[in-house]
Amino acid sequence: MRIETGEAQTFAEVTLDFDGAPIVARTGETIAAALIAAGLRALRKTPNGEERGIYCGMGVCRECLVEVDGTANLRACMTKVSGPHRVRRQTAAAAAVPGKASPTPGDIPCDSPDIAVIGGGAGGLAAAAAAAEAGARVILIDERPQLGGQFYKQPAALYGGVGPFEDAQFRDGAALIERTRAAGVQIVEGEVWGAFAPLELSLVTAAGPRHVRPGRLIVATGAYERGLPVPGWTLPGVMTTGAAQTLLRSYRVLAGRRILVAGNGPLNLQVARELARAGAHVVAVAELAPRPSWSRSAALWQMLRADPALLRDGVVYLAGLRRRGVPMLFAHRLGLIEKAGEGLRAQLERWNGVSFSQGPTFLADVVCMGYGFMPSNEVLRALDARQVFDRARGHLVTVRDADCCTSVPGLYGVGDCCGLGGAHAAREEGIIAAVAAVATLGRAVPPRLVEEARAARTRLKRLRLFQKGLWRLFAPSAPAGTAMGRDVLICRCEEVTLGEIEAALADGSPSVGGIKRRTRVGMGRCQGRYCGALVAAMAAERRGGDIDEDAFFAPRPPIKPVRIGDLVGGMKAEP
């Protein structure tokens, strides 16, 4: 369903052939956006014959693989419409079709900038702009066709930079992108598949393989949403909250007419309000945390003191949902999702302080889930940056100093890839890391940027205080996923169930490596990003030990799935 904003605009339209059916698409939108706008959500079939569709909406899960003009394994959420393509639902057999060979190693270009930045979101853009303004030669690498990341999602170019509704988030992102371009940053659209000591990157671009050996490296790869494994969470029409927001903000497409939003955290409230404003019927918002009460007033006071404007945003989200009559169900979680005619039926579960009981049922076209985030820390881990485990949030945190430098000299980490702190904090960290990195190169940092970094440190302290209050406010009093049945898929890619993992544990495989060898869990295209933390927690509980970095799947190249030809061709660069 497309959003019509009323302005007089014309778009270049083409007709896609989707499994023989004509689909009208707009040149410059993603194939996923075009198909979702047409009401088509099932995009491929697994080896077991199960249908899958768009899930993460940001290229991480690789559930939306399609075949385009004979080329298999293309992500519908990342592939732009550029003509009247022939698009086919991908089957397991189609996924094995080989691609063309890549250039030989001697043909691969290698660049050595002063500073390389990975990630075009809030932190990466701020870092790249500040470093370039300080006189450094900077390369910014991002795998997405549009800069802005997940927080500063920008409208697709075909809409002339105008979103479905204007807000500060759009404007701030556009201004930061413009600052980055004006600073002379070289922007490379490519996917980093390898990170090797001391600071060497191998990536794949549209022009072919490429190597980058920077003097300093700033990693700002962000985070991805955490799902909740329940029966039916892999069905087409079940997607992350962020995926629905990307469709709306970037492509003016509603994921569905009737939408249920479930999860934990403020993003769900923001997106639910945006969907309702755009015309969707948000049937309910199911929040795992309990209803705010006086028992959590200290958290609210902490947030108010730290950043009143951000707290006001949250109040606006809630008020907007209330005005539109959207039910807010606190202390509820998803329990079951199943097909219901052309849509979905979602069964919620209610926490009564001791256990979960059956809650209300909703019919919807789309179920959005967002149960927190996981850091995209693969590059940092591959380069051996020290990690510690955050038990409260269930993920690894990168150890850094006050300048955002990691345990590896010359390697900096900013934003949510190092531990969750939000986009505003990532932006301040990007400025701090850039100024520090430029100074270590022996360059004189302009006084204006020195002052900007000083102010960023002050703002960062307040933002971190706000984030602590936010975590306290949204801290669930109930566990998110302890009632999973043995048939629930834990590994979406390889279709490994909870029961299979438990059997491997019972049969003497207490490590994630042992479980992986026994069941193939974590061996799929997402490379353990969605199942890894769950398996690590299960293994640690079985052996009775603490969780640390070694409890997780080890980072190995390729960090992202690439064609064999690109992998072989990009192994070594000419000196």
C-alpha positions in Angstrom: 0.0 0.0 0.0 1.5 3.3 -1.1 1.3 6.5 0.8 0.1 9.4 -1.3 1.2 12.7 0.2 -0.7 15.0 -2.1 2.2 16.9 -3.7 2.3 17.0 -7.5 5.0 14.5 -8.4 5.5 12.2 -11.3 7.5 9.0 -11.1 9.2 6.9 -13.6 7.3 3.6 -13.5 8.1 0.2 -14.9 6.4 -3.1 -14.9 8.1 -6.0 -13.1 7.4 -9.6 -14.1 7.1 -11.3 -10.7 6.6 -15.0 -11.3 4.6 -14.1 -14.4 2.4 -11.5 -12.7 2.8 -7.8 -13.7 3.8 -5.5 -10.8 4.0 -1.7 -11.3 7.2 -0.4 -9.6 8.9 3.0 -9.4 12.4 3.3 -10.6 14.7 3.9 -7.7 12.7 2.0 -5.0 13.8 -1.4 -3.8 12.2 -4.5 -5.2 11.0 -5.3 -1.7 9.2 -2.0 -1.6 7.5 -2.6 -4.9 6.4 -6.1 -4.0 5.1 -5.0 -0.5 3.2 -2.1 -2.1 1.5 -4.7 -4.3 0.6 -6.8 -1.3 3.1 -9.6 -2.1 5.1 -10.7 1.0 6.3 -14.3 0.2 9.6 -13.9 -1.7 11.4 -17.3 -1.4 11.2 -20.9 -0.3 13.5 -22.6 2.1 15.0 -26.1 1.5 12.1 -27.4 3.6 9.5 -25.7 1.4 8.6 -22.9 3.9 7.8 -19.5 2.6 9.9 -16.5 3.7 9.7 -12.8 3.1 11.2 -9.5 4.1 12.2 -9.6 7.8 15.0 -7.2 8.9 14.7 -4.8 5.9 18.4 -3.8 6.2 20.2 -6.6 4.5 21.3 -8.6 7.6 18.9 -11.6 7.7 18.9 -12.3 3.9 15.5 -13.8 4.1 14.2 -11.8 1.1 16.5 -13.3 -1.5 15.1 -13.2 -5.0 16.3 -14.0 -8.5 16.5 -10.9 -10.7 17.0 -11.2 -14.5 18.6 -14.6 -13.9 20.9 -13.6 -11.1 20.1 -15.4 -7.8 20.8 -14.5 -4.2 19.9 -10.8 -4.5 18.4 -9.1 -1.4 15.0 -7.6 -2.4 15.4 -5.0 0.4 18.7 -3.8 -1.0 18.2 -4.2 -4.8 16.9 -1.1 -6.5 14.5 -1.2 -9.4 16.2 0.1 -12.5 14.1 -1.3 -15.3 11.4 -3.9 -16.2 13.1 -6.7 -14.4 12.1 -10.3 -14.4 11.9 -11.3 -10.7 11.4 -14.8 -9.4 10.8 -16.2 -6.0 14.0 -17.9 -5.1 14.1 -21.6 -4.3 16.8 -23.6 -2.7 17.9 -24.9 -6.1 18.2 -21.4 -7.6 20.4 -20.3 -4.7 23.2 -22.6 -6.0 23.5 -20.9 -9.4 27.1 -19.7 -9.7 28.0 -16.1 -10.6 30.6 -14.8 -13.0 34.3 -14.9 -12.1 35.9 -12.0 -10.4 39.2 -10.3 -11.5 42.5 -11.9 -10.6 44.3 -10.6 -7.5 46.6 -8.4 -9.5 43.6 -6.4 -10.9 42.3 -5.5 -7.4 42.8 -1.8 -6.4 44.1 -1.0 -3.0 43.7 2.4 -1.3 45.5 3.8 1.7 43.6 6.7 3.1 44.5 8.5 6.3 41.2 7.3 7.8 38.6 4.8 6.8 35.1 4.8 8.3 32.8 1.8 8.0 29.1 2.7 8.3 27.1 5.6 7.0 24.8 6.1 9.9 24.9 8.8 12.6 28.3 7.9 14.1 30.0 7.1 10.8 28.8 10.3 9.1 29.9 12.5 12.0 33.3 10.8 12.2 33.9 11.0 8.4 32.8 14.7 8.2 34.9 15.8 11.2 38.0 13.9 10.1 37.8 15.3 6.6 37.3 18.8 7.9 40.4 18.4 9.9 42.4 17.8 6.7 42.5 14.0 6.6 41.8 12.0 3.5 38.8 10.0 4.4 37.0 7.0 2.8 33.5 6.2 4.1 32.3 2.7 3.3 28.6 1.8 3.5 26.8 -1.2 2.0 23.5 0.6 1.5 22.6 2.8 -1.5 21.4 5.6 0.8 23.4 7.2 3.6 21.8 7.9 6.9 21.8 4.5 8.6 18.8 3.2 10.5 18.1 6.3 12.5 18.5 9.0 9.8 16.7 7.0 7.2 16.4 9.2 4.2 13.7 9.2 1.5 14.7 7.5 -1.7 16.1 9.8 -4.4 13.0 9.4 -6.6 11.1 11.4 -4.0 13.5 14.3 -4.2 14.5 14.1 -0.6 10.9 14.6 0.7 9.6 12.1 3.2 6.0 11.0 3.9 6.1 13.6 6.7 8.8 16.1 7.7 10.4 15.9 11.1 13.7 16.8 12.8 15.0 13.3 12.3 14.8 13.7 8.5 16.3 17.2 8.6 19.1 16.4 11.0 20.1 13.4 8.9 20.0 15.3 5.6 22.2 18.1 7.1 24.7 15.6 8.4 24.9 13.8 5.0 25.4 17.2 3.3 28.2 18.1 5.8 29.9 14.8 5.0 29.7 15.4 1.2 30.8 19.0 1.5 33.9 17.9 3.5 35.1 16.0 0.5 34.7 12.5 2.0 35.1 9.8 -0.6 32.0 7.6 -0.3 32.3 4.0 -1.4 29.2 1.8 -1.7 30.5 -1.7 -0.8 30.3 -4.6 1.5 33.2 -5.3 3.8 33.7 -9.1 3.9 37.1 -9.3 5.5 38.9 -7.4 8.2 42.6 -8.5 8.8 45.3 -7.3 11.2 46.6 -4.8 11.6 44.0 -2.6 9.8 43.2 -4.1 6.4 39.7 -4.3 4.8 38.5 -6.4 1.9 35.3 -5.4 0.3 33.1 -6.0 -2.7 31.7 -3.1 -4.7 29.7 -2.8 -7.9 33.0 -2.3 -9.7 34.5 -5.5 -8.2 36.8 -6.4 -5.2 38.7 -3.7 -3.5 41.2 -3.4 -0.6 41.6 -0.5 1.9 44.5 -0.1 4.2 43.9 3.0 6.3 46.2 4.7 8.8 43.3 4.7 11.2 40.0 2.8 11.1 36.7 4.0 12.7 34.1 1.3 12.8 30.5 2.6 13.1 28.5 -0.4 11.9 25.5 0.1 14.2 23.1 -2.6 15.4 20.3 -4.8 14.1 17.0 -5.7 15.8 16.6 -8.6 18.1 13.6 -10.9 17.3 11.6 -13.2 19.5 11.6 -16.9 18.5 8.0 -17.9 18.7 5.9 -20.3 16.5 5.4 -18.5 13.2 8.1 -15.8 13.6 9.4 -16.8 10.1 6.1 -16.4 8.3 5.9 -13.8 5.5 4.4 -10.7 6.9 6.4 -10.9 10.2 9.1 -8.3 10.1 11.1 -6.2 12.4 9.7 -2.8 13.4 12.7 -1.1 11.7 11.8 -2.9 8.4 8.3 -1.4 8.5 9.8 2.0 9.2 12.2 1.8 6.3 9.4 1.0 3.9 7.5 4.0 5.2 10.2 6.6 5.6 12.3 5.8 2.6 9.8 4.4 0.1 6.4 5.7 1.2 5.0 2.1 1.5 2.9 0.8 4.3 3.9 -2.8 5.2 0.2 -3.6 5.6 -3.2 -2.1 6.4 -3.6 -3.8 9.8 -0.4 -4.0 11.8 0.4 -5.3 15.2 3.6 -4.0 16.8 5.2 -6.0 19.6 8.5 -5.8 21.5 10.4 -3.9 24.0 11.6 -0.3 23.8 10.7 3.2 22.5 11.3 2.5 18.8 8.1 0.4 18.7 6.2 3.4 20.0 7.7 5.8 17.5 7.1 3.5 14.5 3.6 2.6 15.6 2.7 6.3 15.7 4.3 6.9 12.3 2.4 4.0 10.8 -0.9 5.2 12.3 -0.2 8.8 11.0 0.4 7.3 7.5 -3.0 5.6 7.5 -2.3 2.1 8.8 -4.7 0.5 11.4 -2.3 -0.3 14.2 -4.4 -2.9 16.0 -2.3 -2.8 19.2 1.2 -2.1 20.6 2.3 -5.0 22.9 5.2 -3.8 25.2 7.0 -6.3 27.3 7.9 -3.8 30.0 5.3 -3.0 32.7 3.1 0.1 32.6 5.1 3.1 33.8 4.3 3.8 37.5 5.6 5.6 40.5 8.0 2.7 41.0 9.9 3.9 37.9 9.6 7.6 38.6 13.4 7.8 39.3 14.1 6.7 35.8 11.8 9.4 34.4 13.4 12.0 36.5 16.9 10.9 35.4 15.8 11.2 31.7 14.2 14.6 32.3 17.4 15.9 33.9 19.6 14.4 31.1 17.7 15.5 28.0 14.2 16.9 28.3 13.7 17.1 24.5 14.3 13.3 24.1 11.8 12.6 26.9 9.3 14.9 25.3 9.6 12.8 22.1 8.5 9.7 24.0 5.5 11.6 25.5 4.5 12.7 22.0 4.6 9.1 20.7 2.4 7.9 23.5 0.0 10.8 23.2 -0.2 10.3 19.4 -1.1 6.6 19.8 -3.7 7.4 22.5 -5.4 10.0 20.2 -5.7 7.5 17.5 -7.2 4.9 19.9 -4.3 2.4 19.5 -4.4 -0.1 22.4 -1.2 0.0 24.6 -0.8 -3.4 26.2 2.0 -3.4 28.8 3.6 -6.6 30.2 2.6 -8.5 27.0 4.7 -10.5 24.6 4.1 -12.4 21.4 3.2 -16.1 22.0 2.2 -17.4 18.7 1.8 -16.3 15.1 -0.1 -18.3 12.5 -1.6 -17.9 9.1 -5.2 -16.8 8.9 -6.6 -16.6 5.4 -4.5 -13.9 3.5 -3.2 -12.5 6.8 -1.9 -13.5 10.2 -3.3 -14.3 13.6 -1.1 -13.3 16.6 -1.7 -14.6 20.1 -0.3 -12.5 22.9 0.7 -13.6 26.3 0.2 -11.5 29.5 2.6 -11.4 32.4 0.9 -11.4 35.8 4.0 -11.0 37.9 4.7 -14.7 38.3 4.0 -16.3 34.9 2.6 -15.7 31.5 -1.0 -16.5 30.7 -3.0 -16.3 27.5 -3.7 -12.8 26.3 -5.7 -11.2 23.5 -5.6 -12.4 19.9 -5.3 -10.0 16.9 -5.8 -10.4 13.2 -3.3 -8.4 11.1 -1.6 -8.3 7.7 1.7 -7.6 9.3 3.3 -8.3 12.7 6.2 -6.1 13.6 8.6 -7.3 16.3 11.4 -5.5 18.0 12.8 -6.9 21.2 15.9 -4.7 21.5 19.1 -4.7 19.5 22.3 -6.6 18.9 25.6 -4.8 18.1 27.0 -5.4 14.6 30.5 -5.9 16.0 31.9 -8.4 13.5 34.6 -6.1 12.2 35.7 -5.1 15.7 35.8 -8.8 16.8 37.6 -9.9 13.6 40.4 -7.3 14.4 40.6 -8.6 18.0 39.2 -5.6 19.8 38.6 -6.7 23.4 34.9 -7.5 24.3 33.1 -7.9 27.6 29.6 -9.4 28.1 26.7 -7.2 29.2 24.5 -9.5 31.1 21.7 -7.1 31.5 21.2 -6.7 27.8 22.6 -10.0 26.6 25.3 -8.9 24.2 29.0 -8.1 23.9 30.3 -4.6 24.5 33.6 -3.3 23.0 36.1 -2.0 25.5 37.1 1.6 24.6 38.9 4.5 26.2 37.6 8.1 26.4 38.6 8.7 22.8 36.6 5.7 21.6 39.9 3.9 20.8 39.7 0.1 21.3 42.3 -2.3 22.6 43.8 -2.4 19.1 46.0 0.7 18.3 44.5 2.8 15.6 41.1 1.1 15.7 38.2 3.1 16.9 34.6 2.1 17.6 31.6 4.4 17.8 27.9 3.9 18.3 25.8 0.9 18.8 28.3 -1.6 17.3 30.2 -1.2 20.5 27.2 -1.4 22.9 23.8 0.1 22.7 23.6 3.8 23.4 21.4 5.3 20.6 22.0 7.4 17.5 22.5 10.7 19.3 25.3 9.3 21.4 26.8 7.7 18.3 27.0 11.0 16.6 28.9 12.6 19.5 31.2 9.6 19.7 31.9 9.9 16.0 33.1 13.5 16.4 35.3 12.5 19.5 36.9 9.5 17.7 37.6 11.5 14.5 39.3 14.4 16.3 41.4 11.9 18.3 42.3 9.8 15.3 43.4 12.8 13.3 45.6 14.0 16.2 47.4 10.7 16.4 48.3 11.1 12.7 50.3 14.1 13.7 48.0 16.6 12.1 47.0 19.9 13.7 43.3 19.8 14.5 41.5 23.1 13.8 40.4 24.9 17.0 36.8 24.8 15.8 36.9 21.0 15.8 38.7 20.8 19.1 35.9 22.8 20.6 33.3 20.6 18.8 34.8 17.5 20.3 34.9 19.1 23.8 31.2 20.0 23.5 30.5 16.4 22.2 32.0 14.9 25.4 29.7 17.1 27.5 26.7 16.1 25.5 27.7 12.4 25.5 27.7 12.4 29.3 24.1 13.6 29.3 23.0 11.2 26.6 24.5 8.2 28.5 22.7 9.3 31.6 19.5 9.5 29.6 20.1 6.0 28.1 20.5 4.5 31.6 17.2 6.0 32.6 15.6 4.7 29.4 16.9 1.2 30.1 15.4 1.4 33.6 12.1 2.6 32.3 11.8 -0.1 29.7 13.3 -2.9 31.8 11.0 -5.9 31.5 9.9 -7.5 34.7 9.1 -10.6 32.7 11.5 -12.8 30.7 11.1 -12.3 26.9 11.4 -15.9 25.6 11.4 -18.7 28.2 8.3 -20.4 26.9 9.5 -21.4 23.5 8.4 -24.8 22.4 10.8 -27.5 21.2 9.6 -27.1 17.6 10.3 -23.3 17.4 13.0 -22.4 14.9 16.0 -20.8 16.7 18.2 -20.7 13.5 16.1 -19.2 10.8 18.6 -19.8 8.0 19.3 -23.5 8.6 15.8 -24.2 10.2 17.2 -25.7 13.4 14.7 -26.0 16.2 15.1 -25.5 19.9 14.6 -29.3 20.4 17.6 -30.1 18.1 19.8 -27.7 20.0 18.7 -29.1 23.4 19.4 -32.6 22.1 22.9 -31.6 21.1 23.5 -30.1 24.6 22.1 -33.3 26.2 24.4 -35.4 24.1 27.6 -33.7 25.3 28.1 -30.6 23.1 28.3 -27.8 25.7 30.1 -25.3 23.4 28.6 -23.2 20.6 31.2 -24.8 18.3 30.0 -28.3 19.2 26.4 -27.4 18.8 27.2 -25.8 15.4 28.9 -29.0 14.2 26.0 -31.2 15.4 23.1 -29.1 14.1 24.4 -26.5 11.5 23.0 -23.8 13.7 24.7 -20.5 12.8 25.9 -21.8 9.4 23.4 -19.9 7.3 23.5 -16.7 5.5 22.9 -14.4 8.5 26.0 -16.2 10.0 24.6 -16.6 13.5 23.5 -13.0 13.9 20.0 -14.0 15.1 20.6 -17.3 16.8 24.1 -16.8 18.2 23.3 -15.1 21.4 20.5 -17.6 22.2 22.8 -20.5 21.6 25.6 -19.0 23.7 23.2 -18.4 26.6 21.9 -22.0 26.4 25.4 -23.5 26.2 26.5 -21.4 29.2 23.5 -22.4 31.2 24.2 -26.1 30.5 27.9 -26.0 31.5 27.2 -23.7 34.5 29.7 -21.0 33.4 29.7 -17.3 32.7 29.2 -15.9 29.2 32.2 -14.1 27.6 33.4 -13.5 24.1 34.6 -17.1 23.7 31.0 -18.3 24.3 29.9 -16.7 21.0 30.5 -17.9 17.4 34.0 -16.9 16.5 34.2 -14.2 13.8 35.7 -15.6 10.6 35.9 -14.3 7.0 33.8 -13.8 5.1 32.0 -11.5 7.6 29.2 -11.2 5.1 28.2 -13.7 2.4 29.9 -13.1 -0.9 30.3 -14.9 -4.1 33.1 -17.5 -4.2 34.6 -15.5 -7.2 34.8 -12.3 -5.1 36.2 -14.2 -2.1 39.0 -15.8 -4.1 39.7 -12.8 -6.2 39.9 -10.6 -3.1 42.1 -12.6 -0.9 45.4 -10.7 -1.5 46.2 -7.3 -2.9 49.3 -6.3 -4.9 51.8 -4.6 -2.6 
